[in-house]
Structures are given as structure tokens and as C-alpha cells.
């Protein structure tokens, strides 16, 4: 399925993933084989008592998480705050979203979208 085949008649938007990353980059979501995926929103909730930094990567198959594929790099998230990125992101089969947190397991990252 190509990107422009996503429509209101395709599968409803749903939670694709929800994780609390550690200080090492952790896979949040991987687009399944033979599918194209659209991420509609990424929510980052800081559930820690202090500021924490997050890094989020978009990787093609075979890539590793580095600064060269970081969508967000060491972004500070204040305590008791939710950051919302609702700009669409398109993934091909095997593309992966990974994340890490400076304080480890003190943020919850939720990804909403659809697989087509």
C-alpha cells in the first residue's frame, strides 16, 4: 500500500505502541513487512519528579540509532508534562522508531497511527 492510499476508510487510527524507554535506545515501533505505516501522533509524558531528556530516532532497515537519524535529540521534557507531536510521519516496511531517556523509564512514549 502506498502512502496516498491511506484514507478515512482504511483501518482506524489506533495506539501502535506504548513504552517507557531506558537510557539505551529501545525499539518503540516497527512497521510490519509488506505494509506502509502512518504515525499520526507521538505523545511523550514525563512521569518523573524532574526534567528528563528524550531522543527519538527514525531508522530504515539495517540502521542503528545515531545522531544522524535522530528526529529529536536530547529534548528536555519538564516534570509532569506531555509533549505532543501530531505531524504525520510515514514509514515503509521495516522502518523503526526507537527512543531513549536520560533518566531511564521516567517517560512514557505513546505512538498513534495506522498500518495500511
C-alpha positions as CSV (number, residue, x, y, z in Angstrom):
1,X,0.0,0.0,0.0
2,X,1.4,3.4,-0.8
3,X,1.2,6.5,1.4
4,X,-1.6,8.1,-0.6
5,X,-3.8,5.1,-0.2
6,X,-4.4,5.9,3.5
7,X,-7.9,7.3,3.9
8,X,-10.8,7.6,6.3
9,X,-12.0,4.2,5.0
10,X,-8.7,2.4,5.9
11,X,-8.1,0.9,9.4
12,X,-9.0,3.3,12.2
13,X,-6.2,5.1,13.9
14,X,-5.1,3.2,17.0
15,X,-2.4,3.0,19.5
16,X,0.5,1.3,17.8
17,X,2.9,1.3,20.7
18,X,3.5,2.5,24.3
19,X,6.8,2.1,26.1
20,X,9.0,3.6,28.8
21,X,12.4,3.7,27.2
22,X,15.6,3.4,29.2
23,X,18.9,5.2,28.8
24,X,19.7,2.9,25.9
25,X,17.8,3.2,22.6
26,X,14.8,0.9,22.7
27,X,12.6,-0.1,19.8
28,X,9.2,1.6,20.2
29,X,7.6,0.5,16.9
30,X,8.5,-1.2,13.7
31,X,6.3,-1.1,10.6
32,X,5.3,-4.7,9.6
33,X,6.5,-6.4,6.5
34,X,4.5,-5.6,3.3
35,X,2.9,-2.6,4.9
36,X,3.2,1.2,4.9
37,X,2.5,3.0,8.1
38,X,1.5,6.5,9.0
39,X,2.2,7.8,12.5
40,X,-0.4,10.5,13.4
41,X,0.9,11.5,16.8
42,X,3.7,10.8,19.3
43,X,3.0,11.6,22.9
44,X,5.8,11.9,25.4
45,X,4.7,12.0,29.0
46,X,7.3,12.8,31.7
47,X,6.2,10.9,34.8
48,X,9.4,11.7,36.7
49,X,9.8,14.3,39.5
50,X,12.3,16.2,37.5
51,X,13.3,17.2,34.0
52,X,14.3,14.4,31.6
53,X,15.7,14.4,28.1
54,X,14.5,12.2,25.3
55,X,15.9,11.2,22.0
56,X,13.7,9.7,19.2
57,X,15.1,8.1,16.1
58,X,13.5,7.0,12.7
59,X,15.6,4.2,11.3
60,X,15.5,2.5,7.9
61,X,16.1,-1.3,8.0
62,X,19.6,-2.1,8.9
63,X,20.4,1.3,10.5
64,X,21.4,1.8,14.1
65,X,20.3,4.7,16.4
66,X,22.8,7.6,15.9
67,X,22.6,11.4,15.8
68,X,22.3,11.2,12.0
69,X,18.8,9.7,12.2
70,X,17.5,11.4,15.3
71,X,14.1,13.1,14.8
72,X,14.5,14.6,18.3
73,X,17.9,14.8,20.1
74,X,18.2,15.3,23.8
75,X,14.9,17.3,24.0
76,X,14.2,18.4,27.6
77,X,10.8,17.4,28.9
78,X,9.8,19.2,32.1
79,X,8.3,17.2,35.0
80,X,4.6,16.4,34.8
81,X,4.5,17.5,31.1
82,X,3.2,15.9,28.0
83,X,4.7,16.8,24.6
84,X,2.6,16.0,21.6
85,X,3.9,15.8,18.0
86,X,1.0,15.5,15.7
87,X,2.8,16.0,12.4
88,X,2.3,12.9,10.2
89,X,5.3,10.6,9.7
90,X,5.4,7.9,7.1
91,X,7.2,4.6,7.5
92,X,8.0,1.9,5.0
93,X,8.0,-1.8,5.8
94,X,10.8,-2.5,8.3
95,X,11.3,1.2,9.3
96,X,11.7,1.5,13.1
97,X,11.1,4.2,15.7
98,X,13.5,4.0,18.7
99,X,13.8,6.2,21.8
100,X,15.9,6.7,24.9
101,X,15.6,8.8,28.0
102,X,18.3,10.5,30.0
103,X,16.8,9.2,33.3
104,X,15.6,5.8,32.2
105,X,12.0,4.7,32.3
106,X,10.8,8.1,33.5
107,X,8.9,8.9,30.4
108,X,6.1,7.1,28.6
109,X,6.0,7.4,24.8
110,X,2.8,6.5,23.0
111,X,2.5,6.3,19.2
112,X,-0.8,6.5,17.4
113,X,-1.3,5.8,13.7
114,X,-2.4,3.3,11.2
115,X,-1.0,0.5,9.2
116,X,-2.1,0.0,5.6
